[in-house]
Amino acid sequence: MARYGWGSGYDFYDQQLSVAQRAARADRARKRLEREGRSLTGVSIAGRIVARSFWGKAWCRHLESYSDFANRLPRGRSYLRHGCVLDLGIDAGQVSALVSGSDVYKVKVKIAELPVARWRQVSEQAGGRVDSLIALLQGKLPEGLLERLIKAGLFPARKEIKLACSCPDAARLCKHLAAVLYGIGARFDAAPELFFVLRGVDSGMLVADACAAAVPQPVAGEQLADGEDLGALFGIELAGVDDAQIGEAKPAKKAKPAKKARPAKKAKPAK
């Protein structure tokens, strides 16, 4: 049987396994891969809740809005809860994972990076309402702002997601892929910045644009009017300096050349 599931047999008997058997099988697969020198970053969740953070929950809700995902997503949640997602890595526009089934399957999820023009549209929708990068990552957004960001295209459309699994299931979304899609949301709990990595955008740009919109810009060609108080303009005190002291500095006086020493008188000869 192929080690990572390429061309391996069907998972006919998989549905007959108990929860404990499925979890034990995943644990054995994990230990085998680690003995072979694989460095794994799996995804595990406590209880039935997949994601608890703002970005994790928003991601999962967005997945569940795809009508063609509805039938397979519940199986994916079950696989995730039982520790079947052995490894999951998130990079710009791509997720790579290993999922335990009747074999260990390779999963790839490709997501189109957010175009710059649409990212600018998202920034405009934010409208200067993002106070800081920390607030953005924690999901502390004003009410209704998330809905506007979704409509502006912050989350990927269904056609922007490409799915691939090495298992023999002919369905567009197999249970291994569904487990990984939910695993992405769970990973956002620990590292919400990965959402922006996955979409290929700089989260700091959203905050920078908001800050730029909040700072008044100087009018081109604007000059200080006659008599305008410099201290008031810059918020400082120019104490002890009057108008008479502000002017052209007098040149320093040139030092007088030193006087030449007179030669000593010659001694008169003795008589």
FENWOVEN-V292962 format. One record per backbone hydrogen bond with DSSP energy under -0.5 kcal/mol. CO is the residue of the C=O (numbers start at 0). NH is the residue of the N-H. E is the energy in kcal/mol with one decimal. If there is no record, write none. Layout:
co:nh:e
CO:NH:E
CO:NH:E
//
This chain:
co:nh:e
1:4:-0.9
2:103:-0.8
3:105:-0.6
4:6:-0.7
4:7:-1.5
9:11:-0.8
10:13:-0.7
10:14:-0.6
12:15:-1.3
13:16:-1.5
17:21:-2.4
18:22:-2.3
19:23:-2.4
20:24:-2.3
21:25:-2.0
22:26:-2.0
23:27:-2.3
24:28:-2.1
25:29:-2.2
26:30:-2.3
27:31:-2.1
28:32:-2.2
29:33:-2.1
30:34:-2.1
31:35:-1.4
32:37:-2.5
33:36:-1.4
37:39:-0.7
40:87:-1.7
44:46:-0.6
47:49:-0.5
52:56:-2.5
53:57:-2.3
54:58:-2.1
55:59:-2.0
56:60:-2.5
57:61:-1.9
58:62:-2.2
59:63:-2.2
60:64:-0.5
61:64:-1.0
62:65:-1.8
64:66:-0.6
65:68:-1.4
65:69:-0.5
66:69:-0.9
68:71:-0.7
68:72:-1.8
69:73:-0.6
71:75:-1.6
72:76:-2.1
73:77:-1.8
74:78:-2.2
75:79:-2.3
76:80:-2.5
77:81:-1.6
78:83:-2.4
79:82:-1.7
83:85:-1.3
83:99:-2.9
84:42:-1.8
86:97:-1.8
88:95:-2.1
90:93:-1.6
92:110:-2.0
93:90:-2.8
94:108:-2.4
95:88:-2.9
96:106:-2.6
97:85:-1.6
97:86:-1.5
98:104:-3.1
102:100:-3.6
102:104:-0.7
104:98:-2.4
105:165:-2.0
106:96:-2.2
107:163:-1.9
108:94:-2.5
109:161:-3.1
114:118:-2.4
115:119:-2.3
116:120:-1.5
117:121:-2.3
118:122:-2.3
119:123:-2.2
120:124:-2.1
121:125:-1.8
122:126:-1.2
125:128:-1.4
128:130:-0.7
131:135:-2.0
132:136:-2.6
133:137:-2.2
134:138:-0.5
134:139:-2.7
135:138:-0.9
138:140:-2.0
141:144:-2.0
141:145:-0.5
143:147:-1.4
144:148:-2.3
145:149:-2.6
146:150:-2.2
147:151:-1.6
148:153:-2.3
149:152:-1.3
156:159:-1.6
157:160:-1.6
159:111:-2.3
161:109:-2.8
163:107:-3.0
165:6:-0.7
171:173:-0.5
173:177:-2.2
174:178:-2.0
175:179:-1.8
176:180:-2.6
177:181:-2.0
178:182:-2.1
179:183:-2.0
180:184:-1.1
181:185:-2.0
182:186:-2.2
183:187:-1.6
184:188:-0.6
185:188:-0.9
185:189:-0.7
186:189:-0.6
186:190:-1.9
190:193:-1.9
191:194:-1.6
191:195:-0.5
192:195:-0.6
192:196:-1.6
193:197:-2.8
194:198:-1.6
195:199:-0.5
195:200:-2.3
196:199:-1.0
197:92:-1.5
198:113:-2.8
200:202:-0.7
201:204:-1.3
201:205:-0.7
202:205:-0.6
202:206:-1.0
203:207:-2.8
204:208:-2.8
205:209:-1.5
206:210:-2.5
207:211:-2.6
208:212:-2.0
209:213:-1.1
210:214:-1.0
213:215:-0.5
218:221:-2.0
224:227:-2.0
227:229:-0.6
228:232:-1.8
229:233:-2.1
230:234:-0.9
230:235:-2.2
236:238:-0.6
237:240:-0.9
241:244:-1.3
241:245:-0.7
242:245:-0.8
244:246:-0.9
//
